[in-house]
Amino acid sequence: MVVRIDRLANGMTVATDSMPDLESAALGVWVRVGSRYESEPEHGISHFLEHMAFKGTKARSARAIAEEIEAVGGEVNAATSVENTSYYARVLADDVPLAIDILADILQNSVFDGEEMRREKGVILQEIGAAFDTPDDYVFDKFLETAWPGQPVGRPILGSPETVKSFDRQDIASYLKRYYGGSSLIFAASGRVDHEQIMKMVEEKFHAVGQAAPPPDYQPATYRGGDVRMVKDLMEAQVVLGFKGKSYVNQGHFCPQLVASMLGGGMSSRLFQEVRENRGLCYSIYSFHWAFSDTGIFGVHAATSEESVDELMGVVLDEFERAVDTFTLEELDRAKAQLRAGLLMALESPSARAGSLARQALLYGRAVPREEIVERIDAITLTDVKACTEDLLTGAQPTLAAIGPIGDLRPQEAIAERFLSAVS
């Protein structure tokens, strides 16, 4: 397995991770632009462009794109995130040229047909409606909006019905031209691939990509925190509680991941054992840490009944309060093992390897060896974890989002006071 990264004359970065014993390959284009780069009138345009890329080119109809890739047993898809957009395929090794040709075609020659745009707007409006009607998803939208109010990093990636309805062909073409230049594109491939051959094919197929300037600096994220509650007639109360975390570029961003694992990362974690196993307050509870390039957020999500929602909140606060002083070396070792195992197991998937390589190239401009990552994880001490937990708890106002039968949930002031006094 050999990782190589080079840059083409048009500014595109080509990164490959060879796995010669496989019969397949995962490959794609990652674009250095996502929803947080959008102006207010453009809210949702990154996601809309991602959809429209598959709706026909000068050479292929939308149906032809699907039929060609599926005729060889492959698959092609795309995804939009806060900070990047990806277009990717999984095929047998012999069909890599076809996958590259299709990816190059949809990113350079899409026609953005008016009738296709009309239909796809309807699809996305249904997607927005489905998110609103799914409380365990919608609560996270409200959670991020409350953590970063009025800021692109906290807006839903899908956009709003008003902005989606407003997009026209010129908006999409202009956005594509502005941001999809060579210096913003990472082509990553993993599996049975040859670096030199990939370089040659990408250079040939993406010849029309110009040396566009990289995306402008996005609006720096300013974490605020706060409280949002929506009383609805649901079977369960959805609750997410969190606070400011660490960014990807922060050398300590692995520490909150370990804290998340120790508190609520599995069946042996404190929250799972106390909330579900000992008290039976909910079916599922977990903690997480999401990192972005300049900020991050740590949180806990649970769903419970109306009569249990405040008791559950009290237990979560108790466990946070206890954690600073009572985390053990055994818990830390278990969390490290989970993090290492997740990292190493992902190496068995060419899709995971291609995605990881692309994100590393976007964030750091290089491939980060797994040995370096494991070394950084192993170097974290129990003292580091306790200090990190204290910093998370007392660093800023907590963020709470709750939807459903939540009338008995204690007020924001009581929750905030408990967090800020938890380690005093």
C-alpha positions as CSV (number, residue, x, y, z in Angstrom):
1,M,0.0,0.0,0.0
2,V,1.6,3.2,-1.2
3,V,0.2,6.7,-0.9
4,R,1.3,9.4,-3.4
5,I,0.2,13.0,-3.9
6,D,1.0,15.2,-6.9
7,R,-0.3,18.4,-8.5
8,L,-1.3,18.8,-12.1
9,A,-0.6,21.9,-14.2
10,N,-4.2,23.1,-13.8
11,G,-3.8,23.1,-10.0
12,M,-5.7,19.9,-9.3
13,T,-4.3,17.7,-6.6
14,V,-4.2,13.9,-7.4
15,A,-3.8,11.6,-4.5
16,T,-3.8,7.8,-4.7
17,D,-3.6,5.0,-2.1
18,S,-2.7,1.8,-3.9
19,M,-4.2,-1.5,-2.6
20,P,-3.0,-3.9,-5.4
21,D,-4.6,-7.1,-3.9
22,L,-8.1,-5.7,-4.5
23,E,-10.2,-6.1,-7.6
24,S,-12.0,-2.8,-7.2
25,A,-11.3,0.9,-6.8
26,A,-13.0,3.9,-5.1
27,L,-12.3,7.3,-6.6
28,G,-13.8,10.7,-6.7
29,V,-13.4,14.5,-6.7
30,W,-13.5,16.5,-3.5
31,V,-14.2,20.2,-3.9
32,R,-12.9,22.7,-1.4
33,V,-16.3,24.4,-0.9
34,G,-19.3,23.5,1.1
35,S,-22.4,25.2,2.7
36,R,-20.4,27.6,4.9
37,Y,-19.0,29.3,1.8
38,E,-22.5,30.4,0.7
39,S,-23.9,33.9,1.0
40,E,-27.4,34.2,2.4
41,P,-29.1,34.3,-1.1
42,E,-27.0,31.2,-2.0
43,H,-28.0,29.1,1.0
44,G,-28.3,25.6,-0.2
45,I,-26.7,26.1,-3.6
46,S,-23.8,23.7,-2.9
47,H,-26.2,20.9,-2.3
48,F,-28.4,21.9,-5.3
49,L,-25.4,21.9,-7.6
50,E,-24.4,18.5,-6.3
51,H,-27.9,17.2,-7.3
52,M,-27.8,18.9,-10.7
53,A,-24.5,17.5,-11.7
54,F,-26.2,14.1,-12.4
55,K,-29.0,15.6,-14.4
56,G,-27.4,15.6,-17.8
57,T,-24.4,16.8,-19.7
58,K,-23.7,17.7,-23.3
59,A,-22.9,14.1,-24.1
60,R,-25.1,12.1,-21.6
61,S,-28.6,12.3,-20.3
62,A,-29.4,11.8,-16.6
63,R,-30.5,8.2,-17.5
64,A,-27.4,7.5,-19.5
65,I,-25.1,8.5,-16.6
66,A,-26.9,6.0,-14.4
67,E,-27.0,3.3,-17.0
68,E,-23.4,3.5,-18.0
69,I,-22.0,3.1,-14.5
70,E,-24.5,0.4,-13.5
71,A,-23.9,-1.5,-16.7
72,V,-20.4,-2.4,-15.3
73,G,-21.7,-3.1,-11.8
74,G,-20.5,0.2,-10.4
75,E,-22.1,3.0,-8.5
76,V,-21.7,6.8,-8.5
77,N,-22.9,9.3,-5.9
78,A,-22.2,12.6,-4.3
79,A,-22.4,14.4,-0.9
80,T,-22.4,18.0,0.4
81,S,-21.0,18.9,3.8
82,V,-20.3,22.1,5.6
83,E,-16.8,22.5,4.2
84,N,-16.5,20.4,1.1
85,T,-18.5,18.6,-1.7
86,S,-17.6,15.2,-3.1
87,Y,-18.5,13.3,-6.2
88,Y,-17.4,9.6,-6.1
89,A,-17.6,6.2,-7.7
90,R,-16.9,2.6,-6.8
91,V,-16.1,0.3,-9.7
92,L,-14.0,-2.7,-10.7
93,A,-10.4,-1.8,-11.5
94,D,-10.8,-2.3,-15.2
95,D,-13.6,0.3,-15.2
96,V,-11.7,3.1,-13.6
97,P,-11.3,4.9,-17.0
98,L,-15.1,5.0,-17.4
99,A,-15.6,6.3,-13.8
100,I,-13.1,9.1,-14.4
101,D,-14.7,10.0,-17.7
102,I,-18.2,10.2,-16.1
103,L,-16.9,12.3,-13.1
104,A,-15.1,14.7,-15.5
105,D,-18.2,15.0,-17.7
106,I,-20.6,15.9,-14.9
107,L,-18.3,18.4,-13.4
108,Q,-17.3,20.2,-16.7
109,N,-20.2,19.7,-19.1
110,S,-23.5,19.7,-17.1
111,V,-26.2,21.6,-19.1
112,F,-28.4,22.5,-16.1
113,D,-31.6,22.0,-18.2
114,G,-34.5,24.1,-17.0
115,E,-37.0,21.3,-16.8
116,E,-34.5,19.1,-14.8
117,M,-33.9,22.0,-12.5
118,R,-37.6,22.4,-11.9
119,R,-38.0,18.7,-11.0
120,E,-34.9,18.7,-8.8
121,K,-36.1,21.7,-6.8
122,G,-39.2,19.6,-6.1
123,V,-37.1,16.7,-4.9
124,I,-35.0,18.9,-2.6
125,L,-38.1,20.7,-1.2
126,Q,-39.4,17.2,-0.3
127,E,-36.0,16.4,1.3
128,I,-36.2,19.6,3.4
129,G,-39.8,18.7,4.4
130,A,-38.7,15.2,5.3
131,A,-35.9,16.5,7.5
132,F,-38.4,18.8,9.3
133,D,-40.8,15.8,9.8
134,T,-37.9,13.7,11.3
135,P,-37.4,15.0,14.8
136,D,-34.2,13.0,15.4
137,D,-32.7,14.8,12.4
138,Y,-34.3,18.2,12.8
139,V,-33.1,18.5,16.4
140,F,-29.5,18.5,15.1
141,D,-30.3,21.3,12.6
142,K,-31.7,23.4,15.5
143,F,-28.7,22.4,17.7
144,L,-26.1,23.7,15.2
145,E,-28.2,26.9,14.4
146,T,-28.2,27.6,18.2
147,A,-24.5,26.9,18.6
148,W,-23.6,29.3,15.8
149,P,-26.6,31.6,15.3
150,G,-26.8,33.6,12.1
151,Q,-23.7,32.1,10.7
152,P,-23.2,29.9,7.6
153,V,-21.5,27.1,9.6
154,G,-24.7,26.7,11.6
155,R,-27.2,26.7,8.7
156,P,-28.8,23.5,7.3
157,I,-26.9,22.2,4.3
158,L,-30.1,21.7,2.3
159,G,-31.0,25.4,2.3
160,S,-34.4,26.9,2.8
161,P,-37.5,26.5,0.6
162,E,-37.2,30.2,-0.4
163,T,-33.6,30.0,-1.5
164,V,-33.9,26.7,-3.3
165,K,-36.9,28.0,-5.3
166,S,-35.0,31.1,-6.3
167,F,-32.0,29.4,-8.0
168,D,-31.8,29.6,-11.8
169,R,-29.4,28.3,-14.3
170,Q,-27.1,31.3,-14.2
171,D,-26.8,31.0,-10.4
172,I,-25.6,27.4,-10.7
173,A,-23.3,28.0,-13.6
174,S,-21.7,31.0,-11.9
175,Y,-21.2,29.1,-8.6
176,L,-19.6,26.2,-10.5
177,K,-17.3,28.5,-12.4
178,R,-16.3,30.5,-9.3
179,Y,-15.4,27.6,-7.0
180,Y,-14.8,24.4,-9.1
181,G,-11.3,25.5,-10.4
182,G,-8.3,23.3,-10.4
183,S,-6.8,24.7,-7.2
184,S,-10.0,23.7,-5.3
185,L,-10.2,20.1,-6.6
186,I,-8.7,17.0,-5.0
187,F,-9.0,13.8,-7.1
188,A,-8.5,10.8,-4.7
189,A,-8.4,7.1,-5.6
190,S,-7.9,4.0,-3.6
191,G,-7.9,0.3,-4.4
192,R,-6.3,-1.4,-7.4
193,V,-5.0,1.8,-9.0
194,D,-1.8,3.0,-10.5
195,H,-0.7,6.5,-9.6
196,E,0.9,7.4,-12.9
197,Q,-2.1,6.1,-14.9
198,I,-4.6,8.0,-12.7
199,M,-2.5,11.1,-13.2
200,K,-2.5,10.7,-16.9
201,M,-6.3,10.1,-17.1
202,V,-7.2,12.9,-14.8
203,E,-5.0,15.3,-16.7
204,E,-6.6,14.3,-20.0
205,K,-10.2,14.3,-18.8
206,F,-10.1,17.4,-16.7
207,H,-8.3,19.5,-19.3
208,A,-11.0,22.1,-19.3
209,V,-10.7,22.9,-15.6
210,G,-8.9,26.2,-15.2
211,Q,-6.7,27.6,-12.5
212,A,-9.5,29.3,-10.6
213,A,-8.7,31.0,-7.4
214,P,-9.4,29.0,-4.2
215,P,-12.6,29.8,-2.4
216,P,-12.5,33.0,-0.4
217,D,-12.1,32.8,3.3
218,Y,-15.3,31.7,4.9
219,Q,-16.8,33.7,7.8
220,P,-14.9,32.6,10.9
221,A,-17.2,30.7,13.3
222,T,-18.0,32.3,16.6
223,Y,-19.6,29.9,19.0
224,R,-22.4,31.4,21.0
225,G,-24.5,28.6,22.5
226,G,-28.0,28.9,23.9
227,D,-31.3,27.2,24.1
228,V,-34.0,26.2,21.6
229,R,-37.1,24.3,22.5
230,M,-40.0,23.1,20.4
231,V,-43.0,21.5,22.1
232,K,-44.5,19.0,19.7
233,D,-46.9,16.1,20.1
234,L,-44.5,13.3,19.6
235,M,-43.9,9.9,21.3
236,E,-40.4,10.9,22.4
237,A,-38.5,14.0,23.4
238,Q,-35.4,14.5,21.3
239,V,-32.6,16.3,23.3
240,V,-29.1,17.3,22.2
241,L,-26.9,19.0,24.8
242,G,-23.4,20.2,23.9
243,F,-20.7,22.9,24.0
244,K,-17.7,24.2,22.1
245,G,-15.2,21.7,20.9
246,K,-11.9,21.6,19.0
247,S,-11.1,22.2,15.4
248,Y,-9.3,19.8,13.1
249,V,-6.2,22.0,13.1
250,N,-6.1,22.0,16.9
251,Q,-3.4,19.5,18.0
252,G,-5.7,18.5,20.8
253,H,-8.8,17.5,18.7
254,F,-8.3,13.8,19.4
255,C,-8.8,14.4,23.2
256,P,-12.6,15.4,22.9
257,Q,-13.1,12.3,20.7
258,L,-11.7,10.2,23.6
259,V,-13.9,12.0,26.1
260,A,-16.9,11.4,23.8
261,S,-16.1,7.7,23.7
262,M,-15.6,7.4,27.5
263,L,-18.9,9.2,28.2
264,G,-21.1,7.8,25.5
265,G,-19.3,6.0,22.8
266,G,-20.5,2.5,23.3
267,M,-22.3,0.0,25.5
268,S,-19.6,0.1,28.2
269,S,-19.7,3.9,28.3
270,R,-20.8,5.8,31.4
271,L,-23.9,7.3,29.9
272,F,-25.1,4.1,28.3
273,Q,-24.6,2.1,31.5
274,E,-26.2,4.7,33.8
275,V,-29.0,6.1,31.6
276,R,-30.1,3.0,29.8
277,E,-28.9,-0.1,31.7
278,N,-29.2,1.1,35.3
279,R,-32.2,3.5,35.0
280,G,-34.0,2.5,31.8
281,L,-34.5,6.1,30.8
282,C,-34.0,5.7,27.0
283,Y,-33.2,3.2,24.3
284,S,-30.2,5.0,22.9
285,I,-27.9,7.7,24.2
286,Y,-24.5,8.6,22.7
287,S,-22.0,11.4,22.7
288,F,-20.0,12.9,19.8
289,H,-17.4,15.4,18.8
290,W,-17.6,17.1,15.4
291,A,-14.6,19.0,14.2
292,F,-14.4,21.7,11.4
293,S,-11.4,23.6,10.2
294,D,-11.7,26.4,12.7
295,T,-14.1,25.2,15.4
296,G,-15.9,22.1,16.7
297,I,-18.7,21.0,18.9
298,F,-19.1,18.3,21.5
299,G,-22.5,16.9,22.4
300,V,-24.8,14.2,23.8
301,H,-28.0,13.0,22.1
302,A,-30.8,11.0,23.6
303,A,-34.5,10.4,23.1
304,T,-36.8,9.7,26.0
305,S,-40.4,9.9,27.2
306,E,-42.0,13.1,28.5
307,E,-42.0,11.8,32.1
308,S,-38.3,10.9,32.0
309,V,-36.8,13.9,30.1
310,D,-35.8,16.0,33.1
311,E,-34.5,13.0,35.0
312,L,-32.4,12.1,32.0
313,M,-31.0,15.6,31.9
314,G,-30.1,15.4,35.6
315,V,-28.2,12.1,35.1
316,V,-26.3,13.6,32.1
317,L,-25.3,16.6,34.2
318,D,-24.2,14.3,37.1
319,E,-22.1,12.2,34.8
320,F,-20.3,15.3,33.4
321,E,-19.7,16.5,36.9
322,R,-18.3,13.2,38.0
323,A,-16.1,12.7,34.9
324,V,-13.5,15.3,35.6
325,D,-12.4,13.7,38.8
326,T,-13.3,10.0,38.3
327,F,-12.3,9.1,34.7
328,T,-10.0,6.0,35.0
329,L,-7.0,4.7,33.1
330,E,-9.0,1.6,32.2
331,E,-11.7,3.8,30.6
332,L,-9.1,5.8,28.7
333,D,-7.4,2.6,27.4
334,R,-10.7,1.3,26.2
335,A,-11.5,4.6,24.4
336,K,-8.1,4.6,22.8
337,A,-8.6,1.0,21.6
338,Q,-12.0,2.0,20.1
339,L,-10.4,5.0,18.3
340,R,-7.5,3.0,17.0
341,A,-9.7,0.1,15.9
342,G,-12.0,2.4,14.0
343,L,-9.0,4.0,12.3
344,L,-7.4,0.6,11.3
345,M,-10.7,-1.1,10.3
346,A,-11.4,1.8,7.9
347,L,-8.2,1.0,6.2
348,E,-9.8,-2.1,4.9
349,S,-12.3,-0.1,2.8
350,P,-11.0,1.6,-0.4
351,S,-13.9,4.1,-0.1
352,A,-13.0,5.1,3.4
353,R,-9.3,5.4,2.4
354,A,-10.1,7.6,-0.6
355,G,-12.3,9.8,1.5
356,S,-9.8,10.1,4.3
357,L,-6.9,10.8,1.9
358,A,-9.0,13.6,0.2
359,R,-9.9,15.2,3.5
360,Q,-6.3,15.1,4.7
361,A,-5.2,16.8,1.4
362,L,-7.9,19.4,1.8
363,L,-7.1,20.2,5.5
364,Y,-3.4,19.6,5.8
365,G,-2.0,19.5,2.2
366,R,-0.5,16.1,2.8
367,A,-1.4,12.5,3.7
368,V,-1.1,11.9,7.4
369,P,0.4,8.5,8.1
370,R,-1.7,6.3,10.4
371,E,1.4,5.8,12.6
372,E,1.4,9.5,13.3
373,I,-2.3,9.5,14.2
374,V,-1.9,6.4,16.4
375,E,1.1,8.0,18.1
376,R,-0.8,11.2,18.9
377,I,-3.7,9.2,20.3
378,D,-1.4,7.0,22.4
379,A,0.3,10.1,23.8
380,I,-2.8,11.4,25.4
381,T,-2.7,10.9,29.2
382,L,-5.5,10.7,31.8
383,T,-4.4,14.1,33.0
384,D,-4.9,15.4,29.5
385,V,-8.4,13.9,29.3
386,K,-9.5,15.4,32.6
387,A,-8.2,18.8,31.6
388,C,-9.9,18.6,28.3
389,T,-13.2,17.7,30.0
390,E,-12.9,20.6,32.3
391,D,-12.1,22.9,29.4
392,L,-15.2,21.7,27.4
393,L,-17.5,22.1,30.4
394,T,-16.4,25.6,31.4
395,G,-15.3,27.1,28.1
396,A,-18.5,28.6,27.0
397,Q,-22.3,28.7,27.3
398,P,-23.8,25.2,26.6
399,T,-26.1,24.6,23.7
400,L,-29.4,22.8,24.1
401,A,-31.9,21.8,21.4
402,A,-35.0,19.9,22.5
403,I,-38.1,18.8,20.4
404,G,-41.2,17.0,21.5
405,P,-43.0,16.6,24.8
406,I,-40.4,18.6,26.8
407,G,-42.6,20.6,29.2
408,D,-40.9,19.2,32.3
409,L,-37.4,19.9,31.1
410,R,-35.6,22.2,33.5
411,P,-34.9,25.8,32.4
412,Q,-31.8,26.9,30.5
413,E,-30.5,28.8,33.4
414,A,-30.4,25.8,35.6
415,I,-28.6,23.7,33.0
416,A,-26.0,26.4,32.2
417,E,-25.4,27.0,35.9
418,R,-24.8,23.3,36.5
419,F,-22.3,23.1,33.6
420,L,-20.4,26.2,34.6
421,S,-20.2,25.0,38.2
422,A,-19.6,21.4,37.5
423,V,-15.8,21.5,38.1
424,S,-15.7,24.5,40.5
